[in-house]
């Protein structure tokens, strides 16, 4: 796409479009008719020119219709080879353009099919729009700038189109940008899954652990082994190599770990600490819910047990934890075991971590009552025992655990930005838009 179009879009959003036109008129020192003024704003270049305009005030909002035409006898470039060719015939099309002040603006033009001796009769693409779109390039660029800053539904209301049509624009540009991703240097990958919708609809997100910003490199519907297989194919398509991947960081899913072993034979598998804590936090919550059906628990305990004891707690939550710690409830046993994890995490070396993890597991098993209410904690302990070697890999990894913890915030931001999204594909598109290294979305449109 022409640099002028990108600059013009940014100028529009900053409120300078009409000021620029007026400046050019003042500098010319001569009067200009309405068509000339509007043509300056549109950026129409030969052989195209603005030949007519009308304002329809019978509609709300009012509509400004601009008619663009090419000079008679003009030659047009063949869409394949670019050779100047005569027009074979014409067909009329209309595009929505940026608003002219408060009025909706539309451009109408008869677009030719060229008659190329080598490639035959083909329809050219209007220089102010991309092929197949009924919006101008400037309109689409302005729309994307809004989507990067606010939820899609809000952006759709501002530019007064349906969210479905706006999603089509976003998906086109993001899809083209994803196709251009260069993964030749990718060497360390983190992956996690999140629910895209209520029920069992998931997406799995892969990130480049060596990138400090915009780390997402692949998003795919589903979870488990098939997502890792898809990522390997995506990696190869974008210049990467499975043999180059030295580390994969993931949770304790057996499907993920098995698939990584098959697809990335040279990679060390590290279980990130965030998922270890998450595993025990979930177990504590399951114990609390089960016990609340049998005994009265302290008020404000529901959210308090999900937080760190030294974290940001309300007064009511602090009081609830104090009451819990003084009790002999099963929830108290589960919570104390979960809190002991921080002692393991504070180890300064892999040797110290191994010793602390061994003692933590022994201590946890000793504290457990045989009551079935504590089965979620028993299951969590068994999972950690089975994956202890991969968990200890965390202490030899050069990649920060904060990157994986940050994925949870990314998922929340994506859901907020895609509020009202229609499919898993649109959810994945928003994740790419806000967290992938897409570069200039308007390149080669």
N, C-alpha and C positions, 0 to 999 in steps of 0.2 A: 504494500500500500504506500501511496505517496506520503512523504514527510509532511507536506502541506496540509493534508487531511488531518493528521495526528495533531499538528499544532493548532489547527482551526478548532478541533474538538475541545482541546484544553482551554482555548481562548473563550469558547462559548460558555464552558462551565465556570470560568472566572468572571464572566460578565463583560468581556471585551469585544465580542463579535461586532456589535453595531457601532461601538466606538471606533473600531478599526476602519469600518466602511466610511464613517463620517470623516475621519482623518484623510483618507484617500481622496474623497470628494473635495475637501477643503484645499488640499495640496494641488489638485488639478486646475483650480482657478476657473473652471467652466461649469456650466450647468449640466446635469445628467438626468436622463429620463428614468422612470421607475424600473424599467427592465434592466438598465445598466447597473443601477444600484443593487438590485436583487441578484444579478449575475455575479457581482463582486462577492456578495455574501455566500453564494453557493459554490464559488470556485469553479464555475463552468469554463472550460477551455475549448478552443477550436478543435474540430469543426462544429462543436456543439455551441448553441447560443440560446438564450432565453427569448422566446418569441411572443409570449402572452402571459398574462396573470389576471386572476379574478378572485375576489373575496366573497365567499358565500356567507351572508349574515343570517340566512334562514335556519342555520343549524347551530346547535350549542354543543361544544364551543364552536366559534366561527372557524371556517376553513379557508385557507389561502391556497389556491391551486396555481401552480407554476408550470407552464408548458415549455419544454425544451425541444429543440429540433436541430438537425444538422443542415449545413448549407447544401443546396441542391448540387448534385454531381460529386459530392464528397467521397473520398475513398476511406475504407475502414480496414483495420488490420485483421487478417485471418486469425481466429482464436487458437489455431495450432502453430502455424509458422510465423505469424506476424506480418506476412507480406500484404501490402496495400491492395485491396480488392474493391471492385464495384459492389454495390448493394444488389442482392437478388430480389428481396422483398422486405416489407416492414410489418411489425406487429406492435400494438400499443400496450404499454405497461405503466403502472403507477406505483410510486414508492412513498412511504411516510418519511418526512424529513423532520429535523429539529423544529420546534415551535418558532414561529415568527412573532415575537413578543408573546401575547396571550393566545394567539391563534394557532390551531393545528395547521401544519404545512404539508402539502403533497406535491411531488414532482411527477409529471406525466410526459412520456416521450415515446416516439415510435422507434423501436430498436431494430436494426436491419439484420438480415442473414447475408453473410458474404458469400460470393461465388468464387471460390479458390480453385484454380486449375488442378492443384495437387490434392487438396483435401475436401473438395466438394462444397456443398451449401451448408453453412453452419451459422448459428445465432451468436452474435458477439455479446459480451458482457458490458453493461453500461459502466462507464468509468467512475460513477458516483455510488455504485452498489456492488455487492458481491453476487456471484451467480446463484440464482434460486431464491434470493431474499427479496422481500417487499419493503425493506427499510434501507435508507441510505447508509453509507459507511459512517458518516458523522453521527447519525442517530444511534447506530449500534455501539459506537465507541463511547458516547455519552451514557448509554444504558449500562455498559459494562463498568464504567467508572462508578456509577451509583451502586451497582451490585457489590462491588468490592468494599463499600463503606456501610451498607445497610442490608437488612433482610430483603429477599427477592420480592416478596409481596409489597413491601413498602416502596421499593423502586418502581414496581409495575404501576402502583397508584400515582406516583409522581409523574411518570411519563405517559400515563393514561393508555396503557395497553394491557391485555390480559397477561396474567402470570405465565400461562402456557406458552404464549408467543415469546415472552422474555426468556423463559427457560430454553427455548430453541436457540436463541441468539447466544446465550451463555454456553450451552453445550457445544455449539459449533466452534467457538473460539477456543474454549478450553480443550476440546478434543484435538484441534489442530496443534495447539501448543504442547500437549502431551505427546503427540507423534514426534515432536522435535527434541524430546528429552535425550540427553547424551549421558549414558551410564557406563562409559568405558572405564572410569576410575573407581567405580563403586566396589568397596572392599568389606564393608561392615554394615549389616542390615539388622534393624529391629522390626518386629511385627507384632500386631495386636488386632483383636477383633472387637467390634462393637455392634450393638443392636441398631439396625437402621430404622426399624419400625417395631411396634408392639408385636409380640409373638416370637417366632423363630426366624426372623429375617435379619441377616447379618451382612456386614461388609468387613473385609480384612484389609488393614492398612500397613504398607511397608515403608520404612523410612531409612534414609542414609544417616547412619550414626556419626559420620564425620562432618556433616553439615550443621553449622550453628543456627542457620536460619532456613526457612522453607525446606524442611527435610523430606517431605513426602515424595516418593518416587513411583508408587503404584497403589491403586485402590481397586479392589475387585469384590463383587457380590459373593456371599458365602463365607464359610469358615472351615478350617480343617485342611486335610491333605491336598485337596484339589486346588486350593488357593496358592500353595507353595509351587505346585506344578505350573500354574498359570504365570506366576512371577518369574520362574526360570525362563519360560518362553518369551515373556516381555523383556527380560534382561538381555537375552540374546538378540532380539529384534532391535534393541537400542544400543548395540555396540558393547554390551557388557559380557562378562564371562563367568560362568558358574565356578570355574576353577580358581578365579581370583578372589572369591568371597572367603574371607578368613574367619569371620565371626558372625553368628546369628544370635540375636537376643530375643527371647520369647517367653511365654508363660510355660506352665507345666503340662500343657495339653499333650497327651500321647500322640495324637494325630499330627500336630505340628512338628514335634521332635522327630518322629519317624520319617516324615516327609522331608525335613531338612537333611537328615542323614542320607536319604536316597538322592536328593537333588543337588546337595552341596557337600560333596565328600570331604573337601579340604577344610570345612568350616568347624570351628569350635562352637558348641552350643552353650550359651549362658542363659540361665534362668534369672530374669531381672528381679531385684529385691522388692520392687513395687508389688509384683504379683504374689510374692510370699506373704507380705503384710495383708494384701487384699484377701488372700485365702483364709487367713485366721480371722480377719475382721468379719467376713461373711459367716464363718462358723460361729462366732460370738453372737451375731445377730440371729442366727437360726436357733441357738440355745435360748436366747432371750424371748423370742416369739413363742417357742414351745413352753417355756416355763411360765410365761405370763398367763397362759390358759389354766395353770394350776395354782399359782401364787400371785399375791399382789406385789408388784415391783415398784421401786421408787419412781416418782414422777420425773419427767424429763430424761429418763434413762435411754429411751429409744435412740436419740441422736448422740447422747453423751458417750455411749460405748463404741460408737463408730469413729470417735476422735481420739487423738493422743491425750494422755492424762495431763500433759503440760502444754496442750494446744490452746486454741481460742475457744474457751468455754463460757457459757453464760453462768450467772450465779446459780440458777436452778440446776444446771448440768453439773457444776462443781459439787453442789449439795447432794445430788443424786449419786455421783461417783463415790463420795465419802460414805454415804449410807450403804452403797453396794459393797465397798471394800470392808466394811465392818460386819457384813453379813456372811452367812454360810450358804448362800444361794448358788446354784449351779452356774448361773450367769456370772457370778463373781469369780468362780474358778476359771471359767473360759476367758474372762477379761484379763485376769492376772497373767495367764499364759500368753495371751496376745501382747500384752505390754512388755513381757520379758524379751520379746523379739528385738527390741531396740538395743538391748545389751549385746546381742549377737552382732547387730549391724555396726556397732561402734568398734569392732575389732580392727586393728591397724595392719594386720598381715594375714595371709592365707592360713598360716599355721595357727595363729590366734583364733581366727574365724572357725577353723575346723574344730579346735578344742571347745570353743564356746557353743557351736552348733550341736556337738555331741552331748554336752552337758545340758543344753536347753531341752533337747529331745528326751533325755533321761529324766530331767526334772518334770517336764510336762506329763510324761507317762506316770510318774509317781504321784502327781497331784490328782489324776483323773479318778473319779468315782465310777464304778461299773454301771451306773444308771444309764439307760438308753438316751436320756436327754443330752448327754455329752457325746453322743456318737458323731456329730459334725466336727467336734474338735479332734476326736480320735482319727477320723478320716483325714483331716488336715495334717496331723502329725505323720500319718502313714505316707501321705503324698510327699512331704518334705524329706522323709527318710529315703524314699525311692529316688529322689532327685538331688540328693545332697551334693554329689560331685559337681553337677551343673550349677547348683546354687553357689558353691564355693568358687566356681570359675569367675564369679563377680569380682573377687579380690585380685585376680590376675588380669582382668580386662582393663583396657585403657579407655573405655567409653563410660561416660557418666550415666548413672541410673536416672538422673533428672530428665534426660531426653525421653525415656519411656514414660515417666510420670507425667510429662507434659502432654502426652497423647490424649489423656483423659480430658484435659482442658480444651484440646483441639476438637475432640468429638462434641463437647458441649457447645463450643463456638459454632461449629458447622450446623448443629441442629437449630440453633437460634437464627443463623443466617438463612437457612433453608426452610424456615417455618412454613408449614403448609405444602412441603414438597410432595410430589406426586408419585415418585418411584425411588427405588434403590439407586438407579442411575443418576438421578438428579442430586441425591445426597452425596454420592461419590464425586460428582462434578464440583460441588461446593467445597469439599475437602481439598480437591486439587487446587481450586481457585485461591483459597486462603492460605494453603500450606505447602504448595509444590513450587519448585523453581522454574516457573513457566516463562520467565522473561517477558518480552514484548508480545502481548496477546494479538496485536494487530499486524504482526510481521507476516508477509506473504499471504494476505487474505485474498 
